[in-house]
Amino acid sequence: MTLIPRNRGGHPVAYAPGYKSSVARSPKLALISGSATPSEQTGPVFGHDLLGELDSNLILNFTGEPAIGERIIVHGRVLDENARPVPGALVEVWQANAGGRYRHKKDGYLAPLDPNFGGCGRTITGEDGSYEFLTIRPGAYPWPNGPNDWRPMHIHFSVFGHSFGQRLITQMYFEGDPLIPLCPIIKTIPDQSAVDRLVAPLDMSRAMPLDCLAYKFDIVLRGSRQTMFENKMEGL
């Protein structure tokens, strides 16, 4: 099998003054590559029997009562660089509620908390690499970066490999959101095609009449079409 080379030119720059947090967090010295230990490569392994019946249903999984907001389906497949499915992968999501507020003690945004929305879920990919979540479309929210910066509507994704040391994190955005090109975080990605791969298109083929719209978000682990990941730009 031919290894598809990585295009590191599409990676975000570490130091981006327009993204205020990067100024303090960006490295000032040359990076050092450390070898992974056996514990990071082989364990611990997530027990698939630990999933609850409603873990992938963010509308109901917090209290059992329906959350407030626009109901949506988010679905897709986890694939490798040759478009082969990755079965048995743990996919986790977390997000703000319909008003743009997270259930977190440090979130002081004025939007109200939804008492029935916890904002997180998880599922295991099927044999064809597929996953699906039923959730609420998250709201946009302001953040203390510039005078009037807002985060676009987004959902955070985490994909685990064969151990917790193999974890990839990214964000999914929604097709048509006018805040996407204005976001200082997104502006750190120099390759527009990489930005486009973070935007989930509307999928009317999976929308449920009189119930919810659907958005399709495939996650590609490596190769020329790989999804942009926050913590490991090179993929798995």
N, C-alpha and C positions, 0 to 999 in steps of 0.2 A: 504494500500500500504506500502511495506517495504522500509524504507529509506536506500539507498545505502550509506555506510560509506565513508567518505572522506579519501583519502590517502595523508596525508600532507607530508609524506616522499619524495614524488616526487617533492615538491616545490623547486624552486631555493633558494639558500642561499642569505640572504640580503647583507652580506659582502663577496665580491669576489674580491680580489686584482687584479686578471687578467682582470677584467672588471673595469677599472679605476674609472668611475663615481660612482660606488657603494661604494667606500671607503668613500666619503663625504656624500653620501645620505643614507647610512645604519643607522638604529637607534642605539643609544648607550645605551638607557635605555629600560626598559620593556615596551611593547606596552600597550596602554589603549584602550579598546573597547568602542566606543560611540554609543548611541542609535540613530537610524534614526528618523528624525522628520516627521510629516505628509506631509509636502511639498515635502520632498525627496521621499516619498513613493507613492504619488498620483499625482504629477504634476511637471512641466507642461507636457502636452501630445503633441506629435508631430502631426500636422494635415496632414493626408495622402493626402489631396488635394493639398499640397504644392509641391509635386514631379513634376518635369518637364519631358517632353517627353524624353529628352536625359540624364537624371540624371544618368542612369546606363550605359551609353555609353561614356566612358572616351576618346574614340578616337575622338569624335565629340563635346562633350558638352562644350568645352572651347570657341572655336571660330566658330564652324560649319564646319571648314576645317579639313581634316584628319591629325591626329598626325603621327609622324615619328616613325617607329619601327616595331617589329614583333607583329602582331595582335594575340591576344589570347582571349579565353573565360574562365572566372573563374566562376564556378557554384558549387552549393551544397545545403545542407539543414541545417536549424537550428533545433536541436532536444533537448529533455530533456533527463534525465538519463535513461528513459525507452524506448528510441527511438521513442517517440511520437513527431509529428511535432509541431513547435511553429509558428503559423501563425501571420501575422500582426506585425512582429518585424521590426524595422528600422535598416538596415544594411548599414554602411558607410565604405568607403575605401579611403585610400590615399597612394600615392606611388611616387617614383622617376620616371623620364622619361627613355627612352631607353638608354641614356648615363649614367644613375646613378645620375642625379641631380634633386633636388627638386625645385619647384617654391617657394622659400623662400629667403628673403633678407639676411639671415645669412648663406645660403649655398654657400660657396666659391669654390666648386669643379670646376676643369678646364673644365669639360664636358660642352658643350653648352646647353643653354635652347632651348626647342622646342617651338616656338611661338604659336603653336596650341595645346599644351598639358598643361592642368591645374593640373592634377594629383589627382583629387578627384571625388568621385561619391557616389550615395546612391540609395537604393531601399527598397521595403517593401516585406517581405516574403509572399509567397502564402499560400493557405489553407493547402498545404502539407509541409509547412516550406521551400519551395525552394526559391532560389535567383539566380541571374545571372548578371554578368558584362561583357561587351565587353571592352577590354583595350589593352594596350601595355605591353609587357614583360619588367619589370623594369631592369635597369642595376645594376651591383654591384658597390660599391663605397668605397673609402678609408675613414677612420675616425681616428681622433687623439687620439687613445687609446694606442697602442704600436708602435714600430718602423715601422711596415708595416702591420697593421690590415685592413681588408676589410670586409664590411657587405655583406652577400650573397644577391642575388636577393630576394626581399620580397615585400609583400603588407600588409599594416596595415589594420586591421579590427576593427570596433566598432559595438557592438550590444546593442541596447537600449531595455529595458523592458517596463513596463507600465508607467514609468516616467523617467526623465532625471537622477534621482538619482540611477536608476538601469542600469548601463552601464558597459559593459565588453569590454576589449581591448586586442587584440592579434595580432600576425604576422603570415602570411602564407609564406612558403618557397616552392621552386620548386624541384621536384624530379630530382636527378642526379647532383645537384649543388655541386661541390667539395669544395666550401667555407663553407658549412654548418658545418662540424665537426671542422673547424678551427676558428669559430666565438667565441670570448670571452663571448658574451652575451648568446649564446646557451649553452656554456660550464657550465653556472651556473645552468642548469637544470640537476639534478643528474640521472633522470630516462630516459633511452633511449627510452622507449615506449612513453613517453610524448613528446619527441623531434620528434619522428616519426609521431605523430598525428598533428604536425605543418607543415608537408611536404605534399604538394598536389601532388598526382600522376597524370601522364599524362592520359587523358581520350580520347582515339581515337574514342570512340563511339559518342562523341559530337563534335569532330573536323569537320570543314567545309572544304571540298576539295577545293584546290587552294585558300584558304582564311586564315584560322587560326586553330591553335591547341587549345586544351581545357584541363583544369586542374580542378579536383574535390576536393573541400575542404568543408567537413561537419563540423559544429560547434556544439559541445555537451556541454550543459550548466552545467551539474553536473554529479556526479556518477563516477564509476570506469573508464569510457572511456571519461571523460570530456576533453575538449580542455584546454590547459594551457593558463591562462589569466594573463596579466601583472599587472593589477590593483586590481584584486580580485581573489586570487589564489583558493578560496573555491567555486567559481562560484556564481550563483545567490542565 
